[in-house]
Amino acid sequence: MIERSVKDNLPVRELITGSESISPDTRVSILAERFYNEPNLDSLPLVKNGHPCGLASRGKILTTLAIRFGFALYGRKPISVIADTTPLVVHTDDTLNEVLGQAMARSFNDIYDAILVVDDEDKYVGWLSVKRLVIEQGNFLAKSIVQRELAISKAVEIEKLDKMKTSFMAHVTHELRSPITAIVGFAELMQMRFARQQLEDFPKYLSLLSSSSQNLRSIVNNILDLSKIEAGRMEVFNEDFSLCELLSEVLETCKMLVGEKPLSIEVDCPDPPATLYGDRIKIHQILLNLASNAIKYSDRGIIVISAKMTDELQLTVKDTGIGIKKTDLQRLFSAFDQLEDAKTRRHEGTGLGLNITKQLVQLLGGRINVESTFGVGSRFDVIIPQNIQNIVQEAS
């Protein structure tokens, strides 16, 4: 901790986090490889002739490469093509308060990007971590024992969250790499076979290409959904829909996800069939997230998806899978936490599905409960008020 009489006027040159940089001519594939292999590497400044000219951030670069044909389009190009060319640049003598003010004035997606520091000749000196600046400012503003304890507690929370996000990014980069590598590999293999007019294996390759693409889309959609929810940009759109038809659609998707597992899926639809007014897409996503999670952690047995109408809509997904330990239940819905270690886990996925599900349920004014016995199975119950429209209007 840095001790000064006027903490807010502390020059940021004393808080520089690192000084590494790369050339803007570095190939995208080379930097992507570093991000895949170095989960603690969040960003790298682009510097040419001593002057900063951009910033390559892990999340933005990997998300760009994950969307559609990003890697095929940009893999061999210089990183300057997809990097942020207008990063926040500050002078070494700028104060902590001034720099934090500029950082927080940026758009939501840019707030926590690294800040570049230059000297009097606009030459690159190093980069700043916004997280560290916030922690330092919290320490500086602690004017009493109670305030200092609160500041330390906040710093510990931020540090804990940062470690969880680092672990999460290690999971995500691993999950993204597998389908991207498969898609690029199958595409190149099909090009070579086509050039030789060897087309007999095309149906098999197309099936594998489609499977990898769907896996990649699922991962990217989860990441984008979480970003929308955290930014407060997820909206509710109500419409009339058939509950039984929605359950049938979920069932058909689940049958494809089961694959060759000795696992049966059953749907229990209300009788008589019910027509609801609510956000059909989000209710569909809630059920599919819970069902796909049940399929992932069930090697055999049965999964039952059911719905019941009273004064509220009750959705239930019950499985005969591996179950959840009581000690892990409180971590189940965390966005940046996973119950399996990255090195030993058997089941693929980013671990975002249940967190997104809980937030969607809360967005609809509902609640979610879970009961589980380790080694026996789990049951998830979602309760959503029937009059969703009034809840949304009152919240707005």
C-alpha positions in Angstrom: 0.0 0.0 0.0 1.3 3.5 -0.9 1.1 6.1 1.9 0.7 9.8 0.9 -0.8 12.8 2.5 -3.0 13.6 -0.4 -3.9 10.2 -1.9 -6.2 11.4 -4.6 -3.4 13.3 -6.2 -1.2 10.2 -6.6 0.4 10.2 -10.1 -0.5 7.0 -12.0 3.2 6.4 -12.9 3.4 4.9 -9.4 0.6 2.5 -10.1 1.8 1.0 -13.5 0.9 -2.7 -13.6 3.1 -3.8 -16.5 5.0 -2.7 -19.5 4.8 -5.6 -22.0 3.6 -4.8 -25.5 3.4 -6.3 -29.0 3.7 -5.0 -32.5 0.4 -4.1 -34.4 1.7 -6.4 -37.2 1.6 -9.5 -35.0 -0.7 -12.1 -36.5 -4.0 -12.7 -34.9 -3.4 -16.4 -34.6 -0.2 -15.9 -32.6 -1.8 -13.6 -30.1 -4.9 -15.9 -29.9 -2.5 -18.8 -29.0 -1.0 -16.8 -26.2 -4.5 -16.0 -24.8 -5.4 -19.7 -25.0 -2.2 -20.8 -23.2 -2.0 -17.9 -20.7 -5.3 -17.6 -18.8 -3.9 -14.8 -16.6 -3.1 -12.6 -19.7 -6.0 -10.2 -20.0 -4.7 -7.8 -22.6 -1.6 -6.5 -24.5 -1.0 -3.0 -25.8 0.0 -2.5 -29.4 3.1 -0.3 -29.8 4.8 0.9 -33.0 8.0 3.0 -33.0 7.6 3.5 -29.2 4.1 5.0 -29.5 0.9 3.1 -28.4 -1.6 2.5 -31.3 -4.1 0.1 -29.9 -5.1 -2.5 -27.3 -5.8 -6.2 -27.7 -8.1 -7.5 -24.9 -8.7 -11.2 -24.3 -12.5 -11.1 -24.1 -13.0 -9.0 -27.2 -10.5 -10.8 -29.4 -11.7 -14.3 -28.5 -15.3 -13.3 -28.8 -14.6 -11.9 -32.3 -12.8 -15.1 -33.3 -15.7 -17.2 -31.9 -18.5 -15.5 -33.9 -19.2 -17.1 -37.2 -16.1 -17.3 -39.4 -14.0 -15.0 -37.2 -10.9 -17.2 -37.0 -11.0 -18.1 -40.7 -11.3 -14.4 -41.6 -8.8 -12.9 -39.2 -6.4 -15.7 -38.2 -3.6 -14.8 -40.6 -4.2 -11.0 -40.4 -2.4 -8.5 -38.2 -3.9 -8.0 -34.8 -4.5 -4.3 -35.6 -7.4 -5.3 -37.8 -9.6 -6.4 -34.9 -7.9 -4.7 -31.9 -9.2 -1.6 -30.2 -7.5 1.3 -32.0 -8.7 4.0 -29.6 -7.8 2.8 -26.1 -7.7 5.2 -23.2 -4.3 6.8 -23.1 -3.1 8.9 -20.1 0.0 10.8 -19.1 2.3 9.6 -16.3 1.6 12.7 -14.2 -2.2 12.3 -14.4 -3.7 11.6 -11.0 -5.5 8.5 -9.7 -8.8 10.4 -9.5 -8.5 11.9 -13.0 -7.7 8.6 -14.6 -10.5 6.7 -12.8 -12.9 9.4 -13.8 -12.0 8.9 -17.4 -12.2 5.1 -17.1 -15.6 5.1 -15.6 -16.9 7.6 -18.3 -16.2 4.9 -21.0 -18.9 2.6 -22.3 -19.9 -0.4 -20.2 -17.9 -2.9 -22.3 -14.7 -0.7 -22.1 -14.6 0.3 -18.4 -12.3 -2.5 -17.3 -10.0 -2.5 -20.3 -6.4 -1.7 -19.6 -5.3 2.0 -19.7 -2.1 2.9 -21.6 0.4 5.4 -20.0 2.7 7.7 -22.0 5.4 10.2 -21.2 6.0 13.8 -22.3 7.0 12.6 -25.8 3.9 10.4 -26.0 6.1 7.3 -25.8 4.6 4.2 -24.3 5.6 3.6 -20.6 3.3 0.9 -19.5 -0.3 0.0 -18.7 -2.7 0.3 -15.8 -5.2 -2.1 -14.3 -8.5 -0.4 -13.5 -9.2 -3.1 -10.8 -5.9 -2.1 -9.1 -6.8 1.6 -9.4 -10.2 1.0 -7.7 -8.5 -0.9 -4.9 -5.9 1.8 -4.3 -8.5 4.5 -4.3 -10.6 2.5 -1.8 -7.5 2.3 0.5 -6.8 6.0 0.1 -10.4 7.0 0.9 -10.5 5.0 4.1 -10.4 7.7 6.8 -11.5 5.7 9.8 -11.0 2.2 11.1 -14.5 1.2 10.0 -14.1 2.7 6.6 -10.7 1.0 6.2 -12.2 -2.3 7.1 -14.9 -1.8 4.5 -12.3 -0.9 1.9 -10.2 -4.0 2.7 -13.3 -6.1 2.5 -14.2 -4.6 -0.9 -10.6 -5.3 -2.1 -10.8 -8.9 -0.9 -14.2 -9.3 -2.7 -12.7 -7.8 -5.9 -9.7 -10.1 -5.7 -11.9 -13.1 -5.1 -14.1 -12.2 -8.1 -11.0 -11.6 -10.2 -9.6 -15.1 -9.4 -13.0 -16.6 -10.2 -13.1 -14.8 -13.5 -9.6 -15.9 -14.3 -10.6 -19.5 -13.7 -13.8 -19.0 -15.7 -11.8 -17.5 -18.7 -9.5 -20.6 -18.6 -12.7 -22.7 -18.9 -14.2 -20.6 -21.7 -11.0 -20.3 -23.8 -10.6 -24.1 -23.5 -14.3 -24.6 -24.6 -14.0 -22.1 -27.5 -10.8 -23.6 -28.7 -12.2 -27.1 -29.2 -15.1 -26.3 -31.6 -13.1 -23.6 -33.4 -10.3 -26.1 -34.1 -12.8 -28.7 -35.2 -14.6 -26.3 -37.6 -11.4 -25.0 -39.2 -10.0 -28.6 -39.5 -13.2 -30.1 -41.1 -13.5 -27.1 -43.5 -9.9 -27.5 -44.7 -10.3 -31.3 -45.0 -13.5 -30.9 -47.1 -11.7 -28.3 -49.3 -8.9 -30.8 -50.0 -11.3 -33.7 -50.6 -13.4 -31.5 -52.9 -10.3 -30.5 -54.9 -9.6 -34.3 -55.4 -13.3 -35.1 -56.1 -13.3 -37.4 -53.1 -16.9 -36.7 -51.9 -17.9 -40.0 -50.3 -17.2 -38.7 -46.7 -18.9 -35.3 -47.1 -22.1 -36.3 -45.3 -20.0 -37.4 -42.2 -17.9 -34.3 -42.3 -21.0 -32.1 -42.6 -22.6 -33.7 -39.6 -19.5 -33.2 -37.5 -19.1 -29.6 -38.8 -22.7 -28.9 -37.8 -22.3 -30.4 -34.4 -19.2 -28.3 -33.7 -20.9 -25.2 -35.0 -23.9 -25.7 -32.7 -21.6 -26.3 -29.7 -19.8 -23.0 -30.5 -23.0 -21.1 -31.0 -24.2 -22.3 -27.6 -21.1 -21.2 -25.9 -21.1 -17.7 -27.5 -24.8 -17.3 -26.9 -24.3 -17.9 -23.2 -21.4 -15.4 -23.0 -23.5 -12.8 -24.9 -26.6 -13.4 -22.7 -24.6 -13.0 -19.5 -23.2 -9.7 -20.9 -26.7 -8.4 -21.7 -28.0 -9.4 -18.3 -25.1 -7.7 -16.4 -25.5 -4.6 -18.6 -29.3 -4.4 -17.8 -30.1 -4.7 -21.5 -32.1 -7.9 -21.4 -35.8 -7.1 -22.1 -39.1 -9.0 -21.6 -41.4 -9.6 -24.6 -44.8 -11.0 -23.8 -47.0 -13.0 -26.2 -49.7 -15.7 -26.1 -48.3 -19.2 -26.6 -49.2 -22.9 -26.0 -47.4 -24.4 -23.1 -47.7 -28.0 -24.6 -46.2 -26.9 -27.9 -43.3 -25.2 -26.1 -42.7 -28.4 -24.1 -42.7 -30.5 -27.3 -40.1 -28.2 -28.9 -37.8 -28.6 -25.8 -38.3 -32.4 -26.0 -37.2 -32.5 -29.7 -34.1 -30.5 -29.0 -33.3 -32.7 -26.0 -33.6 -35.9 -28.0 -30.7 -34.6 -30.3 -28.6 -33.7 -27.2 -29.0 -37.2 -25.7 -27.1 -38.7 -28.6 -26.3 -42.4 -28.0 -26.7 -42.3 -24.2 -29.1 -44.9 -22.7 -31.2 -42.0 -21.4 -34.9 -41.4 -22.0 -36.7 -38.0 -22.0 -40.3 -37.6 -21.0 -42.6 -34.6 -21.0 -45.7 -34.2 -18.7 -48.0 -31.6 -20.2 -51.0 -30.0 -18.3 -54.4 -31.4 -19.1 -56.3 -29.6 -20.5 -53.6 -27.8 -22.5 -52.9 -24.3 -21.3 -52.3 -21.0 -23.2 -50.1 -18.5 -21.4 -49.3 -14.9 -21.8 -45.6 -14.3 -21.2 -42.1 -14.2 -22.6 -42.1 -17.5 -24.6 -38.5 -17.3 -25.7 -37.1 -16.9 -22.1 -39.4 -19.6 -20.7 -38.1 -21.9 -23.5 -34.5 -21.0 -22.7 -35.0 -21.6 -19.0 -36.4 -25.1 -19.6 -33.8 -26.0 -22.3 -30.9 -24.8 -20.0 -32.2 -27.0 -17.1 -32.9 -30.0 -19.4 -29.5 -29.8 -21.2 -27.8 -29.5 -17.8 -29.6 -32.7 -16.7 -28.6 -34.5 -19.9 -24.9 -33.4 -19.4 -24.8 -34.9 -15.9 -26.9 -38.0 -16.5 -25.3 -41.1 -18.2 -28.4 -43.2 -18.1 -31.9 -43.4 -16.6 -34.7 -40.9 -17.2 -35.3 -37.1 -17.3 -38.8 -35.8 -16.8 -39.8 -32.3 -17.9 -43.2 -31.2 -16.5 -45.4 -28.1 -16.2 -48.3 -27.4 -13.8 -50.7 -24.5 -13.7 -52.2 -23.2 -10.5 -52.1 -19.5 -9.6 -48.6 -19.7 -10.8 -46.7 -21.6 -13.5 -44.5 -24.4 -12.1 -41.8 -25.9 -14.4 -39.9 -28.9 -13.2 -36.9 -30.8 -14.6 -36.1 -34.0 -12.7 -33.2 -36.3 -13.5 -31.4 -39.5 -12.3 -27.9 -38.1 -12.8 -24.9 -37.8 -10.6 -26.6 -35.3 -8.2 -25.0 -32.4 -6.3 -23.2 -32.4 -3.0 -24.8 -30.3 -0.3 -21.6 -28.3 0.1 -21.8 -27.4 -3.6 -25.4 -26.2 -3.7 -24.6 -22.6 -2.6 -22.1 -22.3 -5.5 -24.5 -23.8 -8.1 -25.8 -20.6 -9.7 -22.5 -18.6 -9.6 -21.5 -17.1 -12.9 -17.7 -17.5 -12.5 -17.6 -20.7 -10.5 -17.7 -24.3 -11.5 -18.2 -27.4 -9.4 -15.6 -29.3 -11.4 -11.9 -28.4 -11.7 -10.7 -27.4 -15.2 -8.0 -30.1 -15.1 -10.1 -33.0 -13.9 -13.7 -32.3 -15.0 -15.4 -34.8 -17.3 -18.2 -32.6 -18.6 -17.8 -29.8 -21.1 -19.3 -26.4 -20.8 -18.7 -22.9 -19.6 -20.8 -23.2 -16.4 -22.9 -20.2 -17.4 -26.2 -22.0 -18.0 -27.6 -22.2 -14.5 -26.5 -18.6 -13.6 -28.3 -17.3 -16.7 -31.3 -19.4 -15.9 -31.6 -18.0 -12.4 -31.3 -14.4 -13.7 -33.9 -15.1 -16.4 -36.3 -16.5 -13.8 -35.8 -13.4 -11.6 -36.3 -11.2 -14.6 -39.7 -12.8 -15.0 -40.5 -12.2 -11.4 -40.1 -15.8 -10.4 -37.9 -18.0 -8.3 -36.0 -21.3 -8.7 -35.4 -24.1 -6.2 -33.2 -27.2 -6.3 -33.3 -30.5 -4.4 -30.5 -33.0 -5.0 -29.1 -36.2 -3.6 -25.5 -36.9 -4.6 -25.3 -40.1 -6.6 -29.1 -40.3 -7.0 -30.3 -37.2 -9.0 -31.6 -33.7 -9.0 -34.8 -31.8 -9.2 -35.1 -28.1 -10.3 -38.4 -26.2 -9.8 -39.1 -22.9 -11.4 -42.1 -20.8 -10.2 -43.2 -18.0 -12.4 -46.3 -15.7 -11.6 -49.0 -16.2 -14.2 -49.7 -12.5 -14.6 -46.2 -11.7 -15.9 -47.3 -8.5 -17.7 -48.2 -6.7 -14.4 -44.9 -7.6 -12.8 -42.9 -6.2 -15.7 -44.9 -3.0 -15.7 -44.5 -2.4 -12.0 -40.8 -3.0 -12.2 -40.4 -0.5 -15.0 
